Amino acid sequence: MPKCLVEKDFRRDRGSARIRRVTSETYARSVTPGGMVVTLRGWTGPDLDAYRAWLRPEHDWHRWDGPYYPVPTGEQADVLVAKLARSNDLTWPTTAAPTSGPAAPASAAPPDAPTSDPESLPPGRLVVDVGGELVGTVAWYWESRETEWARLGVTVYDPAERGRGIGRAALSLWTSFLFQRTPWVRLDFATWSGNRAMLGVGRALGFVEEARFRQARVVDGVRHDSVVMGVLRDEWRELPGRRPGYSPA
Ligand SMILES: CC(C)(COP(=O)(O)OP(=O)(O)OC[C@H]1O[C@@H](n2cnc3c(N)ncnc32)[C@H](O)[C@@H]1OP(=O)(O)O)[C@@H](O)C(=O)NCCC(=O)NCCS
């Protein structure tokens, strides 16, 4: 597995200023045409806090990423972050109490979470890092574990960071990393026809539309198509020109 260790000092002023040294693993990195360095890396304590803050319901990305599903409640968000912390050997909450209620026990994991041989699987969610900060995440989950059919997700949380090539670079790195790290023959993502940015990212990288369920999603009272875009391992290999450079870290 391509990886290296990166050490960073985080100085946080929370009443009593203190230094927290955190370490995270770098998985892949590329540079956008605009010169931005986009890195996929593992989690640190400050990332968990940032991620928890982005899970709050008021943030714009919820309007685009599966807006037909309910936004996680405060308690569900705490469970999600606590689970992420456990799977990355981190302690969370990092400083004070969780934002709402105590973390739920491990049994609250979603039913589709891999339950056997987790060591051999790639990490389920990584940080998309620009300039040392979490700007997004990439994730995968089983669409059908029985046939090793994995589905991807990518999100750039801050609207001000979107449209600058970060999502495209992150999805490209994630796709390359997962194909390199696993024997999986295909990868895909599911979105809706109103999410032009996500469809644009998929098209730009060479993902092809594999399924369109007409008028299957309702967003703000309007019906949209559900769209799945996918790529085969063999196709991905032949598309080097379409992707930003993948450099195994
Ligand atoms: C979808 C998302 C990950 C894309 O990341 P991004 O950094 O904004 O996208 P990029 O800047 O990398 O754009 C990639 C391509 O999509 C196109 N694109 C971006 N935004 C677009 C828009 N609003 N309309 C049409 N095309 C768009 C760009 O033109 C670009 O193509 P190009 O490189 O050939 O010019 C990001 O916008 C996001 O996180 N949105 C909110 C959450 C979400 O929708 N997640 C996906 C759930 S399935």
The ligand as an SDF file (V2000), in Angstrom:
LIG
                    3D

 48 50  0  0  0  0  0  0  0  0999 V2000
  -19.8000   17.4210   -6.4910 C   0  0  0  0  0  0  0  0  0  0  0  0
  -18.4810   17.9870   -5.9690 C   0  0  0  0  0  0  0  0  0  0  0  0
  -17.7480   16.8920   -5.1830 C   0  0  0  0  0  0  0  0  0  0  0  0
  -17.6100   18.3820   -7.1670 C   0  0  0  0  0  0  0  0  0  0  0  0
  -16.4090   18.9040   -6.6940 O   0  0  0  0  0  0  0  0  0  0  0  0
  -15.8910   20.3240   -7.2300 P   0  0  0  0  0  0  0  0  0  0  0  0
  -14.5770   20.5400   -6.6040 O   0  0  0  0  0  0  0  0  0  0  0  0
  -16.9370   21.3380   -6.9850 O   0  0  0  0  0  0  0  0  0  0  0  0
  -15.8140   20.0640   -8.7890 O   0  0  0  0  0  0  0  0  0  0  0  0
  -14.6080   20.3950   -9.7800 P   0  0  0  0  0  0  0  0  0  0  0  0
  -14.2040   21.8130   -9.5850 O   0  0  0  0  0  0  0  0  0  0  0  0
  -13.5620   19.3640   -9.5950 O   0  0  0  0  0  0  0  0  0  0  0  0
  -15.3110   20.2220  -11.1800 O   0  0  0  0  0  0  0  0  0  0  0  0
  -15.1500   19.0810  -11.9240 C   0  0  0  0  0  0  0  0  0  0  0  0
  -15.8930   19.2220  -13.2050 C   0  0  0  0  0  0  0  0  0  0  0  0
  -17.2870   19.4010  -12.9890 O   0  0  0  0  0  0  0  0  0  0  0  0
  -17.7320   20.5800  -13.6680 C   0  0  0  0  0  0  0  0  0  0  0  0
  -18.6060   21.2980  -12.7920 N   0  0  0  0  0  0  0  0  0  0  0  0
  -18.3390   21.7060  -11.5360 C   0  0  0  0  0  0  0  0  0  0  0  0
  -19.3940   22.3610  -11.0460 N   0  0  0  0  0  0  0  0  0  0  0  0
  -20.3320   22.3770  -12.0160 C   0  0  0  0  0  0  0  0  0  0  0  0
  -21.6540   22.8820  -12.1100 C   0  0  0  0  0  0  0  0  0  0  0  0
  -22.2250   23.5090  -11.0770 N   0  0  0  0  0  0  0  0  0  0  0  0
  -22.3310   22.7150  -13.2730 N   0  0  0  0  0  0  0  0  0  0  0  0
  -21.7800   22.0640  -14.3000 C   0  0  0  0  0  0  0  0  0  0  0  0
  -20.5370   21.5400  -14.2660 N   0  0  0  0  0  0  0  0  0  0  0  0
  -19.8330   21.6950  -13.1430 C   0  0  0  0  0  0  0  0  0  0  0  0
  -16.5180   21.4110  -13.9010 C   0  0  0  0  0  0  0  0  0  0  0  0
  -16.6700   22.1620  -15.1050 O   0  0  0  0  0  0  0  0  0  0  0  0
  -15.4180   20.3990  -13.9960 C   0  0  0  0  0  0  0  0  0  0  0  0
  -15.2290   19.9240  -15.2970 O   0  0  0  0  0  0  0  0  0  0  0  0
  -13.8990   20.3520  -16.0680 P   0  0  0  0  0  0  0  0  0  0  0  0
  -12.7530   20.0090  -15.1500 O   0  0  0  0  0  0  0  0  0  0  0  0
  -13.9410   19.5500  -17.2910 O   0  0  0  0  0  0  0  0  0  0  0  0
  -14.0490   21.8280  -16.2430 O   0  0  0  0  0  0  0  0  0  0  0  0
  -18.7010   19.2350   -5.0680 C   0  0  0  0  0  0  0  0  0  0  0  0
  -19.2880   20.2390   -5.8500 O   0  0  0  0  0  0  0  0  0  0  0  0
  -19.5360   18.9590   -3.8410 C   0  0  0  0  0  0  0  0  0  0  0  0
  -19.0160   18.4510   -2.8720 O   0  0  0  0  0  0  0  0  0  0  0  0
  -20.8430   19.2730   -3.8870 N   0  0  0  0  0  0  0  0  0  0  0  0
  -21.7050   19.1110   -2.7120 C   0  0  0  0  0  0  0  0  0  0  0  0
  -21.8350   17.6480   -2.2520 C   0  0  0  0  0  0  0  0  0  0  0  0
  -22.1060   16.6930   -3.3870 C   0  0  0  0  0  0  0  0  0  0  0  0
  -22.9000   16.9700   -4.2580 O   0  0  0  0  0  0  0  0  0  0  0  0
  -21.4270   15.5310   -3.3600 N   0  0  0  0  0  0  0  0  0  0  0  0
  -21.6370   14.5050   -4.3390 C   0  0  0  0  0  0  0  0  0  0  0  0
  -22.7090   13.5730   -3.9240 C   0  0  0  0  0  0  0  0  0  0  0  0
  -23.0650   12.3170   -5.1400 S   0  0  0  0  0  0  0  0  0  0  0  0
  1  2  1  0
  2  3  1  0
  2  4  1  0
  2 36  1  0
  4  5  1  0
  5  6  1  0
  6  7  2  0
  6  8  1  0
  6  9  1  0
  9 10  1  0
 10 11  2  0
 10 12  1  0
 10 13  1  0
 13 14  1  0
 14 15  1  0
 15 16  1  0
 15 30  1  0
 16 17  1  0
 17 18  1  0
 17 28  1  0
 18 19  1  0
 18 27  1  0
 19 20  2  0
 20 21  1  0
 21 22  1  0
 21 27  2  0
 22 23  1  0
 22 24  2  0
 24 25  1  0
 25 26  2  0
 26 27  1  0
 28 29  1  0
 28 30  1  0
 30 31  1  0
 31 32  1  0
 32 33  2  0
 32 34  1  0
 32 35  1  0
 36 37  1  0
 36 38  1  0
 38 39  2  0
 38 40  1  0
 40 41  1  0
 41 42  1  0
 42 43  1  0
 43 44  2  0
 43 45  1  0
 45 46  1  0
 46 47  1  0
 47 48  1  0
M  END
$$$$
